[in-house]
Amino acid sequence: MTDCQCSLAVYVQPRRPGDSPLQKFALSAAAVEGRSGVPSANITFPARVLTNWCCKENPLRLGVFQRLN
């Protein structure tokens, strides 16, 4: 997370252009499966709905960040 600015938003499906997210989450760094600095979030859903997740990543410096596939 030191090389990337990440954001996570959840939208109700079907998502239409201009829709506001149901929730946005602050991401923090976690250690997962031997890797450190993995973006993570604590998520609690207010209702049972079909959702679409949108994770955006932007490098803080060019050439040092590799996008996840």
Backbone as CSV, one residue per row, in Angstrom:
resi,resn,N_x,N_y,N_z,CA_x,CA_y,CA_z,C_x,C_y,C_z
1,MET,0.802,-1.182,0.000,0.000,0.000,0.000,0.855,1.261,0.000
2,THR,2.160,1.088,0.158,3.029,2.257,0.101,3.256,2.709,-1.336
3,ASP,2.999,1.827,-2.309,3.193,2.162,-3.717,1.891,2.473,-4.443
4,CYS,0.752,2.278,-3.753,-0.534,2.351,-4.430,-1.568,3.044,-3.563
5,GLN,-2.438,3.813,-4.220,-3.592,4.380,-3.547,-4.795,3.558,-4.004
6,CYS,-5.410,2.828,-3.083,-6.509,1.918,-3.427,-7.805,2.387,-2.799
7,SER,-8.913,2.103,-3.470,-10.230,2.389,-2.911,-11.164,1.232,-3.240
8,LEU,-12.152,1.020,-2.373,-13.109,-0.062,-2.552,-14.498,0.492,-2.333
9,ALA,-15.388,0.233,-3.279,-16.780,0.657,-3.168,-17.677,-0.508,-3.566
10,VAL,-18.858,-0.573,-2.927,-19.830,-1.621,-3.225,-21.094,-0.956,-3.752
11,TYR,-21.567,-1.456,-4.890,-22.770,-0.939,-5.536,-23.840,-2.014,-5.569
12,VAL,-25.114,-1.610,-5.503,-26.221,-2.537,-5.664,-26.344,-2.864,-7.142
13,GLN,-26.596,-4.146,-7.462,-26.802,-4.545,-8.859,-28.278,-4.465,-9.193
14,PRO,-28.666,-4.152,-10.391,-27.780,-3.780,-11.491,-27.255,-2.355,-11.302
15,ARG,-25.971,-2.189,-11.592,-25.339,-0.878,-11.460,-25.548,-0.086,-12.735
16,ARG,-25.937,1.159,-12.565,-26.167,2.041,-13.707,-25.199,3.222,-13.630
17,PRO,-24.832,3.809,-14.765,-23.942,4.979,-14.740,-24.519,6.072,-13.841
18,GLY,-23.692,6.638,-13.003,-24.131,7.705,-12.104,-24.624,7.221,-10.752
19,ASP,-24.772,5.894,-10.551,-25.203,5.365,-9.260,-24.162,5.668,-8.188
20,SER,-24.639,5.982,-7.005,-23.750,6.161,-5.854,-23.503,4.810,-5.206
21,PRO,-22.335,4.617,-4.612,-22.061,3.340,-3.958,-22.925,3.145,-2.717
22,LEU,-23.259,1.883,-2.441,-23.971,1.522,-1.227,-23.089,1.805,-0.021
23,GLN,-21.804,1.453,-0.146,-20.814,1.713,0.889,-19.454,1.932,0.257
24,LYS,-18.611,2.714,0.937,-17.199,2.868,0.589,-16.401,2.420,1.804
25,PHE,-15.233,1.843,1.555,-14.447,1.294,2.642,-13.052,1.889,2.667
26,ALA,-12.580,2.159,3.883,-11.195,2.562,4.076,-10.352,1.296,4.039
27,LEU,-9.301,1.300,3.273,-8.426,0.139,3.177,-7.210,0.335,4.077
28,SER,-6.769,-0.760,4.655,-5.566,-0.738,5.484,-4.667,-1.894,5.073
29,ALA,-3.403,-1.804,5.435,-2.441,-2.841,5.074,-2.574,-4.029,6.029
30,ALA,-2.498,-5.250,5.471,-2.556,-6.484,6.264,-1.487,-7.443,5.771
31,ALA,-1.134,-8.390,6.601,-0.212,-9.463,6.214,-1.050,-10.696,5.909
32,VAL,-0.924,-11.205,4.674,-1.727,-12.345,4.222,-0.840,-13.321,3.469
33,GLU,-0.852,-14.570,3.885,-0.132,-15.648,3.201,1.314,-15.278,2.877
34,GLY,2.007,-14.739,3.846,3.423,-14.416,3.662,3.704,-13.094,2.979
35,ARG,2.679,-12.371,2.594,2.857,-11.052,1.966,2.429,-9.976,2.946
36,SER,3.144,-8.866,2.954,2.754,-7.750,3.805,2.285,-6.592,2.929
37,GLY,1.512,-5.699,3.530,1.026,-4.536,2.792,-0.116,-4.841,1.843
38,VAL,-0.836,-5.938,2.054,-1.962,-6.308,1.206,-3.175,-5.454,1.600
39,PRO,-3.810,-4.756,0.641,-4.981,-3.949,0.986,-6.106,-4.826,1.537
40,SER,-6.703,-4.386,2.654,-7.799,-5.138,3.257,-8.815,-4.181,3.860
41,ALA,-10.019,-4.700,4.119,-11.081,-3.889,4.706,-11.973,-4.775,5.563
42,ASN,-12.547,-4.195,6.606,-13.562,-4.872,7.403,-14.916,-4.454,6.860
43,ILE,-15.721,-5.436,6.451,-16.970,-5.145,5.765,-18.135,-5.776,6.506
44,THR,-19.178,-4.979,6.768,-20.428,-5.463,7.333,-21.543,-5.002,6.409
45,PHE,-22.329,-5.940,5.915,-23.403,-5.595,4.992,-24.688,-5.305,5.754
46,PRO,-25.357,-4.200,5.436,-26.584,-3.836,6.144,-27.804,-4.653,5.721
47,ALA,-27.771,-5.251,4.552,-28.935,-6.001,4.055,-28.474,-7.046,3.051
48,ARG,-29.351,-8.004,2.752,-29.043,-9.017,1.746,-29.426,-8.467,0.380
49,VAL,-28.425,-8.089,-0.390,-28.647,-7.565,-1.737,-27.542,-8.094,-2.648
50,LEU,-27.832,-8.167,-3.931,-26.828,-8.533,-4.919,-25.949,-7.313,-5.149
51,THR,-24.616,-7.500,-5.074,-23.723,-6.352,-5.145,-22.677,-6.492,-6.237
52,ASN,-22.085,-5.376,-6.593,-20.989,-5.274,-7.538,-19.865,-4.545,-6.811
53,TRP,-18.675,-5.145,-6.780,-17.539,-4.574,-6.068,-16.627,-3.858,-7.054
54,CYS,-16.161,-2.687,-6.684,-15.282,-1.902,-7.538,-14.039,-1.524,-6.746
55,CYS,-12.912,-2.094,-7.136,-11.635,-1.787,-6.491,-10.785,-1.014,-7.496
56,LYS,-10.359,0.174,-7.103,-9.530,0.999,-7.980,-8.150,1.131,-7.368
57,GLU,-7.150,1.103,-8.227,-5.769,1.226,-7.771,-5.045,2.240,-8.643
58,ASN,-4.295,3.098,-8.003,-3.518,4.108,-8.712,-2.112,4.141,-8.128
59,PRO,-1.078,4.028,-8.983,0.292,4.084,-8.470,0.609,5.478,-7.929
60,LEU,1.356,5.514,-6.834,1.786,6.798,-6.287,3.006,7.334,-7.019
61,ARG,3.822,6.406,-7.563,4.995,6.775,-8.364,5.008,5.897,-9.609
62,LEU,5.270,6.464,-10.752,5.292,5.699,-11.984,6.455,4.703,-11.989
63,GLY,6.199,3.500,-12.501,7.236,2.509,-12.696,7.541,1.611,-11.517
64,VAL,6.906,1.825,-10.352,7.232,0.992,-9.188,6.066,0.102,-8.754
65,PHE,4.935,0.244,-9.379,3.741,-0.483,-8.964,3.290,-1.424,-10.068
66,GLN,3.075,-2.685,-9.717,2.557,-3.650,-10.679,1.122,-3.976,-10.313
67,ARG,0.226,-3.818,-11.273,-1.179,-4.098,-11.028,-1.409,-5.589,-10.826
68,LEU,-2.411,-5.902,-9.997,-2.790,-7.292,-9.784,-3.597,-7.788,-10.963
69,ASN,-3.409,-9.031,-11.353,-4.185,-9.620,-12.451,-5.222,-10.567,-11.910
